[in-house]
Structures are given as C-alpha cells and as structure tokens.
Amino acid sequence: MYSTNVQRKKVSKWVLILTGAVGTLLVTAFGVAAAGNDYRFAQRAVQIPVDEGHLEGVLTTPQDRSALGLVVMVHGDGAVDATQGGLYSPWFEGAAAAGYATLSWSKPGVGGSTGNWLDQTMDDRAAEVSAAIDWSLTQPGVPTERVVLWGASQAGWVVPKIVAAREDIDGVVAVGTAINWLSQGRYNLLADLEHEDATDAERALAIARSDALRELLARNASYEEYLDEHLAASPGETPMTPDRWAFAARNFTVDATADLQDAALREIPVLLLAGEHDRNVDMRETETVYRSIFGTHLTVEHVDAVHSMARPLVDGNGVVGYLTAVFWPRAVFAPGVIDAYTAFLDQAA
C-alpha cells in the first residue's frame, strides 16, 4: 500500500512537471508570436465605391505621427485580399516608419469586394486603382499630399498606365514586375524546369504543351477547345477554369513597354526590387528595360529573394515558411527588402 502511494506520487510529480513544461512552452510560443506580430501601425477598415459596387479595404497609418502621404497597393495575380492574409503587414509597417499611410483593398470578388477580378483586363485594373485614388482625394482622413504606387508582379502591366494617365503620382515601387506576358510565361516555365532538373524529354514536352496553349490563345479558341487540348495533352493535371481561361485570353498580349515610356515622361522616382532567385519573372529583362526608359530616375535594389521577396529558405521549405509566417512574419522577407522600401519613401517624402 505504501509503495503504491509512492508510485502514484512519483507519477503525479512527473505529470505536473511535464504539464508545467508544456504550459511554459505554450506561453513562450504565444509570447514570441505576439511579439513577432506586434506591428507598429494603426489600421481601420474602409469601403471604396466603384462603378461595379464597392471594394473592401484597409487604411494603415503611422501610430505616432501624422502621415505625409499615401501608398496605394496594386496586387499581383490571384485572388488577393487587402492584407494578403497578413503578409502585407511588414510593407504596411515599412511605409508607416517613413510616415506614409497605405491603402489596400481586396480584389473584386475576394472577401467583401463585389465583382470578379477574373473579368478584368489590365486597363480595367488601372481604372479600378484610379477610382480608388479619386476616392482617397475626397476623404478627410486620408493623406494624399503625396501618392506613391506600390505594384507587385502583374501590377507591372497596371501601374504604368495609371502614372501615364494621371499627374498626381509622385513615385512608384515596382516589386518583381514583368514586361511581356508571353515572354514572362516562357521564362517561368523554363526556370521551373531547370529548378526541377527536368530531363530533355520532359523539357521538350513542356515546351510543346506551352506552344499549343499559345496557339489556342492566338486564334481565340473557345474554352471547350482548350479543355479538349488540355485533357489530351495533360490528362493528370487540373485545367484552368472557364473564368481563368477567359482572363488569359483577354490579357495574354499585354506588354508594358509603351506604357512605361509614357509613364517616364512624368519624371518621377521609381524603385525596382529585383529578387535574385525569381523564377516567375526575368528580372534581368525588366531591369534592362526599366534602365533604358527611366534612366537616372530609377533605383534598383537586388535582394536575396524569390519572386514574392521572401527568403529562399522560407519559400522552399513548407515547415520553415509556416513557422516563420506564424511566429516572426517580418523574417519572411529577405534582408534589405523592407529597409529599401522605407528608405525610398523617406526620400520621396
């Protein structure tokens, strides 16, 4: 009886120790996550009226100073919400550190925004951004003394249109932007094949499928024709949806060169952030074109990053990426990315 009680006491002791240890780890983890997500900005929800309804967005402002101007965010491809699932927070914080507010909204059909972003052309996207800027100019709580456009990836075909059409844009931040839709797609395909160590046969097959897709787009093929081709050539792969096919058909001929040349007439400062490990966009091509057009008004920052400006390790390892995003999301981005952004805004102020 005595020995049984002793064993029970020992078991209870270890249970308490283990419970305490787990509790300590949980508290520590919660504390780290809280500290890692304690951003230095204020944020409120906004609703932006547009012709098709409204856009649900957020306005982020500095916590301890009056804003000197406004950054308007222009998303890349995909169904992106106003904060990109929280991943925009370091950008918001970087702008706030330079004394800028940031306006961002969910794409049409995402979150509470009305419409469907897949129905848009790049001209439609530019009109949407311009409407949001016009709305900002009417809002007493939105600082519009200076307006800077931040555009990522696909926004490279949108932002130059806005700059060329308006006289109230004071700067541009281009994040991994492309020049030509078709050349960007081919670069992405070849870069992924190289990354995956594809064989010559796999490479040839992938290029042939890509060429067949281009041919369908060029002759304005129907979705049914595309689907038949896809099922015959790639039966194990998920096809585009009808909306996605229509989106590609509307936009596959876009090229930013002429709009960039028109935008350059405004002679405003431009920051190009180029990831050294970008497999989506040929940043060498983009930098060459931007330098030839913007000249001394261009600043280029090369960073040890992938297309999203994330560190390669964070992007390439699911576990590392998840833990970083949860516990210290500032570290998702490669060193120098947000610092270069803040420094550019400081100079633009």
C-alpha positions as CSV (number, residue, x, y, z in Angstrom):
1,M,0.0,0.0,0.0
2,Y,2.8,2.3,0.9
3,S,4.8,1.6,-2.3
4,T,1.7,2.1,-4.4
5,N,1.2,5.6,-2.9
6,V,4.8,6.4,-3.6
7,Q,4.5,5.4,-7.2
8,R,1.3,7.5,-7.6
9,K,3.1,10.4,-6.0
10,K,6.0,9.9,-8.5
11,V,3.6,9.7,-11.4
12,S,1.8,12.8,-10.3
13,K,5.0,14.6,-9.8
14,W,6.1,13.9,-13.4
15,V,2.7,14.7,-14.8
16,L,3.0,18.1,-13.0
17,I,6.5,18.6,-14.4
18,L,5.5,17.7,-17.9
19,T,2.3,19.8,-17.7
20,G,4.3,22.7,-16.5
21,A,6.9,22.3,-19.2
22,V,4.2,22.2,-21.9
23,G,2.5,25.1,-20.4
24,T,5.7,27.1,-20.3
25,L,6.4,26.2,-24.0
26,L,2.9,27.3,-25.0
27,V,3.2,30.6,-23.1
28,T,6.6,31.2,-24.6
29,A,5.4,30.4,-28.1
30,F,2.4,32.6,-27.6
31,G,4.7,35.4,-26.4
32,V,7.0,35.0,-29.3
33,A,4.1,35.0,-31.8
34,A,2.6,38.1,-30.1
35,A,5.9,39.9,-30.2
36,G,6.6,38.9,-33.8
37,N,3.2,40.2,-34.9
38,D,3.2,43.4,-32.9
39,Y,3.3,45.8,-35.8
40,R,3.9,49.5,-35.4
41,F,0.9,50.9,-37.3
42,A,-2.8,51.7,-36.9
43,Q,-5.4,50.2,-39.2
44,R,-9.0,50.6,-40.0
45,A,-11.4,49.1,-42.5
46,V,-12.6,51.2,-45.4
47,Q,-15.1,50.7,-48.2
48,I,-14.3,52.2,-51.6
49,P,-17.2,52.8,-54.0
50,V,-16.6,51.8,-57.7
51,D,-18.9,51.5,-60.7
52,E,-19.5,47.8,-60.2
53,G,-20.2,48.1,-56.4
54,H,-17.6,48.5,-53.8
55,L,-14.2,47.3,-52.6
56,E,-13.5,46.3,-49.1
57,G,-10.1,47.6,-47.9
58,V,-7.9,48.8,-45.1
59,L,-6.2,52.1,-44.4
60,T,-3.0,51.7,-42.4
61,T,-1.4,54.8,-40.8
62,P,1.6,55.6,-38.6
63,Q,1.0,55.2,-34.9
64,D,2.9,58.2,-33.6
65,R,3.0,60.8,-36.3
66,S,0.9,62.4,-39.0
67,A,1.1,60.7,-42.3
68,L,3.0,62.6,-45.0
69,G,1.4,60.8,-47.9
70,L,-0.3,57.7,-49.2
71,V,1.0,54.4,-50.7
72,V,-1.6,52.7,-52.9
73,M,-1.0,49.0,-53.3
74,V,-1.7,47.3,-56.6
75,H,-1.8,43.5,-56.2
76,G,-0.2,40.9,-58.4
77,D,-2.1,37.9,-59.9
78,G,-4.5,35.8,-57.9
79,A,-7.4,36.2,-55.5
80,V,-5.6,38.6,-53.1
81,D,-7.3,40.2,-50.1
82,A,-6.5,43.6,-48.7
83,T,-3.7,42.3,-46.4
84,Q,-2.7,39.2,-48.4
85,G,-3.5,37.1,-45.4
86,G,-1.4,39.3,-43.2
87,L,1.7,39.1,-45.3
88,Y,1.4,42.8,-46.3
89,S,2.0,43.8,-42.7
90,P,5.7,44.3,-43.0
91,W,5.1,46.5,-46.0
92,F,2.5,48.5,-44.0
93,E,5.0,48.9,-41.2
94,G,7.7,49.9,-43.5
95,A,5.6,52.7,-45.0
96,A,4.4,53.8,-41.6
97,A,8.1,54.1,-40.5
98,A,8.6,56.5,-43.4
99,G,5.5,58.5,-42.4
100,Y,3.2,57.1,-45.1
101,A,-0.3,55.7,-44.8
102,T,-1.2,52.7,-47.0
103,L,-4.4,52.0,-48.9
104,S,-5.1,48.4,-49.9
105,W,-8.2,46.5,-50.9
106,S,-9.4,43.0,-51.7
107,K,-9.7,42.3,-55.4
108,P,-13.2,42.2,-56.9
109,G,-14.9,39.0,-55.7
110,V,-12.5,38.5,-52.8
111,G,-13.7,38.9,-49.3
112,G,-16.4,41.6,-49.2
113,S,-15.5,43.2,-52.5
114,T,-18.1,42.9,-55.3
115,G,-17.4,41.8,-58.8
116,N,-14.9,39.2,-60.2
117,W,-11.3,40.1,-60.7
118,L,-11.0,37.4,-63.5
119,D,-13.4,39.6,-65.6
120,Q,-10.8,42.3,-65.8
121,T,-8.3,43.5,-68.3
122,M,-5.2,45.4,-67.3
123,D,-7.0,48.6,-68.4
124,D,-9.8,47.6,-66.1
125,R,-7.4,47.1,-63.2
126,A,-5.8,50.5,-63.9
127,A,-9.3,52.2,-63.9
128,E,-10.0,50.5,-60.6
129,V,-6.9,51.8,-58.9
130,S,-7.5,55.3,-60.4
131,A,-11.1,55.2,-58.9
132,A,-9.6,54.3,-55.5
133,I,-7.2,57.2,-55.7
134,D,-10.0,59.6,-56.7
135,W,-12.0,58.3,-53.6
136,S,-9.0,58.9,-51.4
137,L,-8.8,62.5,-52.6
138,T,-12.3,63.1,-51.2
139,Q,-11.6,61.6,-47.7
140,P,-10.5,64.0,-45.0
141,G,-8.8,61.2,-43.1
142,V,-6.7,60.0,-46.0
143,P,-3.3,61.8,-46.6
144,T,-3.0,62.5,-50.3
145,E,-0.3,65.2,-50.3
146,R,2.0,62.7,-52.0
147,V,0.8,59.5,-53.7
148,V,3.1,56.5,-54.3
149,L,2.1,53.4,-56.2
150,W,3.3,50.0,-54.9
151,G,2.8,47.3,-57.5
152,A,3.8,43.6,-57.5
153,S,4.3,41.2,-60.3
154,Q,1.2,41.5,-62.6
155,A,0.9,45.1,-61.5
156,G,3.8,45.9,-63.8
157,W,1.2,46.0,-66.6
158,V,-1.1,48.2,-64.5
159,V,0.9,50.8,-62.7
160,P,2.5,52.4,-65.8
161,K,-1.0,53.0,-67.2
162,I,-2.0,54.9,-64.1
163,V,1.2,57.0,-64.0
164,A,0.8,57.9,-67.6
165,A,-2.8,58.9,-67.2
166,R,-2.5,61.0,-64.0
167,E,-0.5,64.0,-62.8
168,D,-0.7,63.3,-59.1
169,I,1.5,60.2,-58.8
170,D,4.8,61.1,-57.0
171,G,6.6,57.7,-57.0
172,V,6.5,54.1,-57.9
173,V,7.7,50.9,-56.2
174,A,7.8,48.0,-58.6
175,V,8.2,44.6,-56.9
176,G,9.2,41.8,-59.3
177,T,7.3,43.3,-62.2
178,A,7.4,41.9,-65.8
179,I,7.5,43.4,-69.2
180,N,5.7,41.0,-71.6
181,W,3.1,38.4,-70.7
182,L,4.2,35.7,-73.1
183,S,7.9,36.1,-72.5
184,Q,7.3,36.1,-68.8
185,G,5.3,32.8,-69.0
186,R,8.1,31.2,-71.1
187,Y,10.7,32.3,-68.7
188,N,8.7,31.0,-65.7
189,L,8.3,27.6,-67.5
190,L,12.0,27.2,-68.3
191,A,13.1,28.4,-64.9
192,D,10.8,25.9,-63.2
193,L,12.0,23.1,-65.4
194,E,15.6,23.9,-64.6
195,H,14.8,24.1,-60.9
196,E,13.2,20.6,-61.1
197,D,16.1,19.1,-63.0
198,A,13.8,18.1,-65.9
199,T,15.2,15.8,-68.5
200,D,15.5,16.8,-72.1
201,A,12.4,14.8,-72.9
202,E,10.4,16.5,-70.1
203,R,11.6,19.9,-71.2
204,A,10.6,19.3,-74.8
205,L,7.2,18.0,-73.8
206,A,6.5,21.0,-71.6
207,I,7.6,23.5,-74.3
208,A,5.4,21.7,-76.8
209,R,2.4,22.0,-74.5
210,S,3.1,25.6,-73.9
211,D,3.3,26.3,-77.6
212,A,0.0,24.6,-78.2
213,L,-1.6,26.7,-75.5
214,R,-0.2,29.9,-77.1
215,E,-1.6,28.8,-80.5
216,L,-5.1,28.3,-78.9
217,L,-4.9,31.8,-77.4
218,A,-3.7,33.4,-80.6
219,R,-6.6,32.0,-82.6
220,N,-9.1,33.0,-79.9
221,A,-10.1,29.3,-79.2
222,S,-13.1,28.5,-77.1
223,Y,-12.8,27.1,-73.6
224,E,-14.1,23.8,-74.9
225,E,-11.3,23.7,-77.5
226,Y,-8.8,24.4,-74.7
227,L,-10.3,21.8,-72.5
228,D,-10.1,19.1,-75.2
229,E,-6.5,20.0,-75.9
230,H,-5.6,20.0,-72.2
231,L,-7.2,16.7,-71.5
232,A,-5.4,15.1,-74.4
233,A,-2.0,16.5,-73.6
234,S,-2.1,16.7,-69.8
235,P,-4.8,14.3,-68.6
236,G,-3.4,14.2,-65.0
237,E,-3.3,18.0,-64.5
238,T,-6.1,20.3,-63.4
239,P,-7.2,22.5,-66.2
240,M,-7.9,26.2,-66.0
241,T,-11.4,27.2,-65.0
242,P,-13.6,28.9,-67.7
243,D,-13.0,32.3,-65.9
244,R,-9.3,31.8,-65.8
245,W,-9.1,30.9,-69.5
246,A,-11.2,34.0,-70.3
247,F,-8.8,36.1,-68.2
248,A,-5.8,34.7,-70.0
249,A,-7.5,35.3,-73.4
250,R,-8.1,38.9,-72.5
251,N,-4.6,39.7,-71.3
252,F,-2.0,37.4,-72.9
253,T,-0.9,40.0,-75.4
254,V,0.0,42.7,-72.9
255,D,3.4,44.4,-72.9
256,A,4.4,47.2,-70.6
257,T,7.0,48.9,-72.8
258,A,4.8,51.6,-74.4
259,D,3.1,52.4,-71.1
260,L,6.4,52.6,-69.3
261,Q,7.7,55.1,-71.9
262,D,4.6,57.2,-71.4
263,A,5.0,57.0,-67.6
264,A,8.6,58.1,-67.9
265,L,7.5,61.4,-69.2
266,R,6.3,62.2,-65.7
267,E,9.9,62.0,-64.4
268,I,9.1,60.6,-61.0
269,P,11.3,58.4,-58.9
270,V,11.0,54.6,-59.4
271,L,12.3,51.8,-57.2
272,L,12.6,48.4,-58.7
273,L,13.0,45.5,-56.3
274,A,14.6,42.5,-58.0
275,G,14.8,39.1,-56.4
276,E,18.0,37.2,-57.3
277,H,16.1,33.9,-57.2
278,D,13.0,35.0,-59.1
279,R,11.7,32.1,-61.2
280,N,8.5,33.8,-62.2
281,V,9.9,36.9,-63.9
282,D,13.1,37.5,-65.8
283,M,14.3,40.4,-63.7
284,R,17.3,40.9,-65.9
285,E,15.0,41.8,-68.8
286,T,12.9,44.0,-66.5
287,E,15.9,45.9,-65.2
288,T,17.3,46.4,-68.7
289,V,14.0,47.8,-70.0
290,Y,13.5,50.0,-66.9
291,R,17.0,51.4,-67.0
292,S,16.7,52.2,-70.7
293,I,13.4,54.0,-70.1
294,F,13.7,55.7,-66.6
295,G,17.4,56.4,-66.6
296,T,18.5,58.4,-63.6
297,H,15.0,58.4,-62.1
298,L,15.4,54.6,-61.4
299,T,16.8,52.9,-58.3
300,V,17.3,49.2,-58.5
301,E,17.7,47.0,-55.4
302,H,18.9,43.5,-55.9
303,V,17.8,41.3,-52.9
304,D,18.5,37.6,-52.0
305,A,14.8,36.7,-52.6
306,V,12.4,34.8,-54.7
307,H,9.6,36.4,-56.7
308,S,7.5,37.3,-53.6
309,M,10.5,38.9,-51.9
310,A,10.6,36.0,-49.4
311,R,13.9,34.4,-48.3
312,P,14.6,31.3,-50.5
313,L,14.6,29.1,-47.4
314,V,11.2,30.4,-46.3
315,D,9.8,29.9,-49.7
316,G,11.3,26.5,-50.4
317,N,10.6,24.8,-47.1
318,G,6.9,24.4,-46.0
319,V,7.6,23.9,-42.3
320,V,10.1,26.8,-42.1
321,G,7.7,29.0,-44.1
322,Y,4.8,28.2,-41.9
323,L,6.6,28.7,-38.6
324,T,8.2,32.0,-39.8
325,A,4.9,33.3,-41.0
326,V,3.2,32.5,-37.7
327,F,5.9,33.5,-35.2
328,W,8.0,36.1,-36.9
329,P,6.4,37.2,-40.2
330,R,8.8,40.1,-40.6
331,A,11.5,37.5,-41.3
332,V,9.6,36.1,-44.2
333,F,11.1,38.8,-46.4
334,A,14.7,38.8,-47.5
335,P,17.1,41.1,-45.7
336,G,17.0,44.6,-47.2
337,V,13.6,44.4,-48.8
338,I,11.6,46.5,-46.3
339,D,14.6,48.7,-45.5
340,A,15.0,49.7,-49.2
341,Y,11.3,50.3,-49.4
342,T,11.3,52.6,-46.3
343,A,14.4,54.4,-47.5
344,F,12.8,55.1,-50.9
345,L,9.7,56.5,-49.2
346,D,11.9,58.6,-46.9
347,Q,13.5,60.2,-49.9
348,A,10.1,60.7,-51.7
349,A,8.6,62.5,-48.7
